[in-house]
Amino acid sequence: MRKDQVPQDDGKMLDGKTRDLYYVLDENGNYVQALSQGWDPKTTVLQQAWDDISEHADEARKAVQSGEYSPIYFYMEKTQMDLKLVAEYTGFSKGKIKEHLSPAGYAKLSAGERQLYEETFNIEAGSLDKMI
């Protein structure tokens, strides 16, 4: 790709917060770096992915509100964290986290354990309990 062919479509989705780096050919045939504001096909795919994540989070919220799961389930879906990653952040075993995903297991959490989950999900103190 030549430097003048770098896509500069309106990257609305990321509001100019990020740009893509491309290695392109300049007028002398040398590779140089060039930044792109966005590319419509990429923006479309990213938006579809975020819509899918949002849909999963909404389904998780309903499952929490119906008493099927604890709020930890919702935040795992919202932040795209699996058991292994939550275990690495919290220090809890995957089995313990599975236990905390049930409303009964969640009810047994200490204030310190809840705080650790809130820090892991980067949410305000007390946010876990506000979902119930």
LUMSE-522768 format. One line per 3 residues: number of its first residue (from 1); for each residue x, y, z of C-alpha. Coordinates in nm, 2 decimals. Layout:
BEGIN
NUM> X:Y:Z ~ ...;
END
This chain:
BEGIN
1> 0.00:0.00:0.00 ~ 0.12:0.35:-0.08 ~ 0.12:0.63:0.18;
4> -0.16:0.81:-0.01 ~ -0.38:0.49:0.01 ~ -0.39:0.46:0.39;
7> -0.76:0.46:0.49 ~ -0.87:0.78:0.66 ~ -1.24:0.70:0.70;
10> -1.42:0.86:0.99 ~ -1.34:0.64:1.29 ~ -1.65:0.74:1.49;
13> -1.66:0.43:1.70 ~ -1.34:0.50:1.89 ~ -1.39:0.88:1.88;
16> -1.03:0.95:1.77 ~ -0.89:0.78:2.08 ~ -0.69:0.54:1.88;
19> -0.53:0.52:1.54 ~ -0.39:0.23:1.34 ~ -0.02:0.22:1.24;
22> 0.05:0.10:0.89 ~ 0.38:0.04:0.71 ~ 0.35:0.17:0.36;
25> 0.56:0.27:0.07 ~ 0.65:0.64:0.03 ~ 0.71:0.81:-0.31;
28> 1.07:0.67:-0.32 ~ 0.96:0.31:-0.26 ~ 1.09:0.30:0.11;
31> 0.88:0.17:0.39 ~ 0.76:0.44:0.63 ~ 0.50:0.45:0.91;
34> 0.16:0.61:0.85 ~ -0.14:0.65:1.08 ~ -0.50:0.58:0.98;
37> -0.80:0.74:1.15 ~ -1.01:0.45:1.06 ~ -1.15:0.22:0.80;
40> -1.52:0.17:0.76 ~ -1.52:-0.21:0.72 ~ -1.31:-0.25:1.04;
43> -1.54:0.00:1.22 ~ -1.84:-0.20:1.12 ~ -1.70:-0.53:1.24;
46> -1.59:-0.37:1.57 ~ -1.93:-0.23:1.62 ~ -2.09:-0.57:1.56;
49> -1.86:-0.73:1.81 ~ -1.94:-0.47:2.08 ~ -2.31:-0.51:2.00;
52> -2.27:-0.89:2.06 ~ -2.09:-0.83:2.39 ~ -2.36:-0.59:2.50;
55> -2.63:-0.85:2.41 ~ -2.45:-1.12:2.62 ~ -2.42:-0.87:2.91;
58> -2.80:-0.79:2.89 ~ -2.88:-1.16:2.89 ~ -2.65:-1.21:3.20;
61> -2.82:-0.91:3.37 ~ -3.16:-1.08:3.32 ~ -3.01:-1.41:3.46;
64> -2.89:-1.23:3.77 ~ -3.22:-1.05:3.82 ~ -3.41:-1.38:3.79;
67> -3.19:-1.53:4.06 ~ -3.02:-1.78:3.83 ~ -2.67:-1.63:3.88;
70> -2.49:-1.39:4.11 ~ -2.38:-1.04:3.99 ~ -2.03:-1.18:3.94;
73> -2.17:-1.35:3.63 ~ -2.29:-1.02:3.48 ~ -1.96:-0.85:3.53;
76> -1.76:-1.14:3.39 ~ -1.97:-1.12:3.07 ~ -1.95:-0.74:3.06;
79> -1.57:-0.73:3.10 ~ -1.52:-1.04:2.88 ~ -1.34:-1.23:3.16;
82> -1.34:-1.60:3.19 ~ -1.29:-1.81:3.50 ~ -0.92:-1.84:3.44;
85> -0.87:-1.47:3.41 ~ -1.08:-1.38:3.71 ~ -0.89:-1.65:3.91;
88> -0.56:-1.48:3.81 ~ -0.69:-1.14:3.92 ~ -0.85:-1.24:4.24;
91> -0.64:-1.53:4.36 ~ -0.95:-1.74:4.40 ~ -0.95:-2.09:4.25;
94> -1.18:-2.15:3.95 ~ -1.39:-2.38:4.16 ~ -1.44:-2.11:4.42;
97> -1.54:-1.86:4.16 ~ -1.79:-2.11:4.02 ~ -1.93:-2.14:4.37;
100> -1.95:-1.75:4.39 ~ -2.15:-1.75:4.06 ~ -2.45:-1.90:4.24;
103> -2.67:-1.67:4.45 ~ -2.61:-1.90:4.75 ~ -2.23:-1.89:4.71;
106> -2.24:-1.52:4.65 ~ -2.43:-1.46:4.97 ~ -2.15:-1.62:5.17;
109> -1.89:-1.37:5.04 ~ -1.72:-1.15:5.29 ~ -1.70:-0.78:5.24;
112> -1.33:-0.82:5.16 ~ -1.40:-1.08:4.89 ~ -1.67:-0.86:4.74;
115> -1.42:-0.57:4.73 ~ -1.17:-0.79:4.56 ~ -1.42:-0.87:4.28;
118> -1.51:-0.50:4.25 ~ -1.15:-0.41:4.21 ~ -1.11:-0.69:3.95;
121> -1.40:-0.56:3.75 ~ -1.30:-0.20:3.80 ~ -1.63:-0.10:3.95;
124> -1.73:0.12:4.24 ~ -1.76:-0.02:4.59 ~ -2.10:-0.16:4.65;
127> -2.18:-0.21:4.28 ~ -2.20:-0.58:4.30 ~ -2.48:-0.57:4.56;
130> -2.67:-0.30:4.37 ~ -2.75:-0.55:4.10 ~ -2.95:-0.77:4.33;
END
